[in-house]
């Protein structure tokens, strides 16, 4: 198992959480996504996968949902 922790800005509600979760779950190998929502700050997004996932793929999925990774 591989776990990545990302800090994501711009998320304000449960709809934001669902959007990010859906985009990340579409990546091959992702088995779980957990989000600790911090409205007005950087939310913590934990991605669990069977194997390491390219950081650009993770950032791309989050960008596709409309948000920005501030630190991984």
Secondary structure, DSSP 4 states (H G I P E B T S, - for coil): -EEEEEEEES--SHHHHHHHHHHHHTSTTEEEEEEE--TTSEEEEEEEESS---HHHHHHHHHHTT-EEEE-
